[in-house]
Amino acid sequence: MRLSLAARCAWPAFIVLMLAYLTVPLALVILFSFNASALTSFPITGLTLDWYRRLALNGSFWPALSNSLVVGAAVAVASVAAGLLAALALARMAAGRAQALLDVLSAPMMLPGLIIGIALLSFFVRALAVPLGLPTVILGQLVVIAPFVIAILFARLSSFDWSLVESARDLGATPVGAFMTITLPLIRPSLVGSALIALSLSLDDFVITFFTIGSGNTLPTLVWGLVRTTLDPTINAIATLLLILSIGSTILALKVIDYRR
């Protein structure tokens, strides 16, 4: 009986410890972003918005935020467009062949970001001889983020009722018309959700961006630069904003994705 009770208590305790390990550091970042003291340590001397005001006055913040949003929006749109085309093709294939191709397309998700970043840097600079900037960041992030979108959309389309499309074609609809009136409305939640997930992944990306952005900055690379030179508490404010953007878009994505439709 004692062993059984201990076993029942061990698993919930382990879950609580893991959740605390994952969430407490994030909660501390948010808390210290409002701390009146410049020291990121206890005790908390008071609450203030001064660090957010100083961040708003930082000349490097707004360009970095703009770059992050531009890259994130471009990656979201491009990854959904490419992912939809790939998922439509995979969904029409035999299950075994489709899964094999999906495994190949998912390879960048499993490779270390450092290796991909170095490979992209060599490809852009030495093979293509193109200047680094936001376009190379967008292309670099697509290599890693597009497979996530393909997997999401393929999961939706693999259970799609294609007889609805065939019925529309039998009634005289063109392929484009059948797609716009049947397929697109049914998979729209998955499209929006995968775009939001792609946006979240793009906003958080540091390694690929670091190797492909050149002289510019996004929010993650701006934080890296500040951490290397100072312990300015505005870093906690930037991290809090990134948390809000990434977690908010992910939660919204999970709510709009509906694999049952």
C-alpha positions in Angstrom: 0.0 0.0 0.0 2.8 2.4 0.8 4.5 1.7 -2.5 1.3 2.3 -4.3 0.7 5.6 -2.6 4.2 6.7 -3.2 3.9 5.8 -6.9 0.6 7.8 -7.2 2.3 10.9 -5.6 5.6 10.7 -7.5 4.1 11.3 -10.9 2.1 14.4 -10.0 5.1 15.7 -8.0 7.3 15.2 -11.1 4.8 17.1 -13.3 4.6 20.0 -10.8 8.4 20.2 -10.7 8.8 20.1 -14.5 6.1 22.8 -14.9 7.8 25.0 -12.3 11.2 24.5 -14.0 9.7 25.6 -17.3 7.6 28.5 -16.1 9.4 30.1 -13.2 12.3 31.5 -15.3 9.7 33.1 -17.6 7.8 34.5 -14.7 11.0 36.0 -13.3 11.8 37.7 -16.6 8.3 39.4 -16.6 8.6 40.3 -12.9 12.1 41.9 -13.2 10.9 43.9 -16.2 8.7 45.8 -13.8 11.3 45.9 -11.0 12.2 49.5 -9.9 15.8 48.4 -9.2 18.3 48.1 -12.0 19.5 44.8 -10.4 17.7 41.7 -11.6 17.7 40.2 -8.2 15.5 40.0 -5.1 14.2 41.7 -3.1 11.8 43.6 -5.4 12.2 47.3 -4.5 9.0 48.4 -6.2 7.1 48.2 -9.5 7.6 50.6 -12.4 7.2 51.0 -16.1 10.4 53.0 -16.5 12.2 50.2 -18.3 9.5 50.1 -21.0 9.7 53.8 -21.3 13.5 53.6 -21.7 13.0 50.8 -24.3 10.6 53.0 -26.3 13.2 55.8 -26.3 16.0 53.3 -27.5 16.8 54.1 -31.1 17.7 50.5 -31.8 14.4 49.0 -30.6 12.0 50.2 -33.2 14.0 49.2 -36.3 14.5 45.8 -34.7 10.8 45.4 -33.9 9.9 46.5 -37.4 12.4 44.0 -38.9 11.0 41.2 -36.7 7.4 41.9 -37.8 8.3 42.2 -41.5 10.3 39.0 -41.5 7.6 37.2 -39.4 4.8 38.3 -41.7 6.8 37.4 -44.9 7.7 34.0 -43.5 4.2 33.3 -42.4 2.7 34.1 -45.8 5.4 32.3 -47.8 5.5 29.2 -45.6 1.7 28.8 -45.8 1.8 29.2 -49.6 4.6 26.7 -50.0 3.2 24.4 -47.3 -0.3 24.4 -48.9 1.0 23.4 -52.3 3.2 20.7 -50.8 0.5 19.3 -48.5 -2.0 19.2 -51.4 0.4 17.1 -53.4 1.3 14.8 -50.5 -2.4 14.3 -49.6 -3.0 12.9 -53.1 -0.2 10.4 -52.9 -0.2 6.9 -51.5 0.2 6.9 -47.7 3.6 5.3 -47.7 5.1 7.5 -50.4 3.6 10.6 -48.8 5.1 9.8 -45.4 8.5 9.1 -46.9 8.5 12.5 -48.7 7.2 14.2 -45.5 10.1 12.7 -43.6 12.6 14.1 -46.1 10.9 17.5 -46.0 11.0 17.5 -42.2 14.8 17.0 -42.1 15.6 20.7 -41.4 13.4 20.5 -38.3 15.7 17.9 -36.8 19.1 19.4 -37.8 20.9 21.7 -35.4 20.2 25.3 -36.1 23.9 26.1 -35.9 24.7 23.8 -38.8 21.8 25.2 -40.9 22.9 28.7 -40.1 26.5 28.1 -41.2 25.3 26.3 -44.4 23.0 29.1 -45.3 25.7 31.7 -44.7 28.1 29.9 -47.0 25.4 29.4 -49.6 24.3 33.0 -49.7 27.8 34.6 -49.5 30.0 32.2 -51.4 27.6 30.4 -53.8 25.2 33.1 -54.7 27.3 36.2 -53.7 24.2 38.1 -52.5 24.3 40.7 -49.7 22.9 39.6 -46.4 19.8 41.3 -45.2 16.1 40.8 -44.5 15.5 38.8 -47.7 18.2 36.3 -46.8 16.7 36.0 -43.3 13.3 35.3 -44.7 14.7 32.6 -47.1 16.8 31.1 -44.3 13.9 30.9 -41.8 11.7 29.3 -44.5 14.1 26.4 -44.6 13.3 25.5 -41.0 9.7 26.9 -40.6 8.1 25.7 -43.8 8.3 22.0 -42.7 6.3 22.7 -39.6 3.5 24.3 -41.8 3.7 21.3 -44.2 3.2 18.9 -41.4 0.2 20.8 -40.0 -1.5 21.1 -43.3 -0.8 17.6 -44.4 -2.4 16.3 -41.1 -5.5 18.3 -42.0 -5.6 17.3 -45.7 -4.9 13.6 -45.0 -8.4 13.3 -43.5 -10.1 15.6 -46.0 -13.2 14.3 -47.8 -12.1 14.7 -51.5 -15.5 13.5 -52.6 -16.8 17.0 -51.9 -14.4 18.4 -54.5 -15.2 15.7 -57.0 -19.0 16.5 -56.6 -18.3 20.2 -57.2 -16.3 19.3 -60.4 -19.2 17.0 -61.6 -21.5 20.0 -61.2 -19.4 22.1 -63.5 -17.0 23.8 -61.1 -13.5 24.5 -62.4 -10.5 23.2 -60.4 -9.9 26.7 -59.1 -13.6 27.3 -58.4 -13.8 24.0 -56.5 -10.7 24.9 -54.5 -12.0 28.3 -53.6 -15.6 27.2 -52.7 -14.9 23.8 -51.1 -11.4 23.1 -50.1 -10.3 26.6 -48.9 -13.2 27.3 -46.6 -12.8 23.9 -44.9 -9.1 24.2 -44.3 -9.1 27.9 -43.5 -8.7 27.4 -39.7 -5.6 25.2 -40.3 -4.2 27.8 -42.7 -4.6 30.6 -40.2 -3.3 28.5 -37.4 -0.2 27.4 -39.3 0.5 31.0 -40.3 0.4 32.1 -36.6 2.7 29.2 -35.6 5.1 30.2 -38.4 4.9 33.8 -37.1 5.7 32.6 -33.6 8.7 30.5 -34.7 10.0 33.4 -36.8 9.8 35.9 -33.9 11.8 33.6 -31.6 14.4 32.6 -34.1 17.9 33.7 -33.3 20.5 31.3 -34.8 19.3 31.4 -38.4 18.8 35.2 -38.2 22.2 35.7 -36.6 24.0 34.1 -39.5 21.9 35.6 -42.3 20.9 39.1 -41.3 24.3 40.9 -41.9 24.4 44.3 -40.2 20.7 44.6 -39.2 18.9 43.5 -36.1 15.7 41.7 -35.1 14.5 41.6 -31.5 16.4 38.3 -30.7 19.6 39.6 -32.1 19.1 43.0 -30.4 18.7 41.2 -27.1 21.9 39.2 -27.8 23.8 42.4 -28.5 22.6 44.0 -25.3 23.4 40.9 -23.2 27.0 40.9 -24.4 27.6 44.6 -23.5 25.4 45.4 -20.5 22.9 44.2 -17.9 20.4 46.8 -18.8 16.9 45.8 -17.4 15.3 46.9 -20.7 16.4 43.4 -21.8 13.7 41.9 -19.6 11.2 44.3 -21.2 12.2 43.1 -24.7 12.0 39.5 -23.5 8.5 40.1 -22.1 7.3 41.6 -25.3 8.7 38.6 -27.2 6.9 36.3 -24.8 3.6 38.1 -25.3 4.0 38.0 -29.1 5.1 34.4 -29.5 2.9 32.8 -26.8 -0.1 34.9 -27.8 0.2 33.9 -31.5 0.7 30.2 -30.5 -2.4 30.2 -28.2 -4.4 31.9 -30.9 -3.2 29.3 -33.5 -4.1 26.4 -31.3 -7.6 27.8 -30.9 -8.2 28.4 -34.6 -6.8 25.1 -35.9 -9.5 22.5 -36.1 -8.4 19.1 -37.3 -11.8 17.6 -37.0 -13.3 19.7 -39.9 
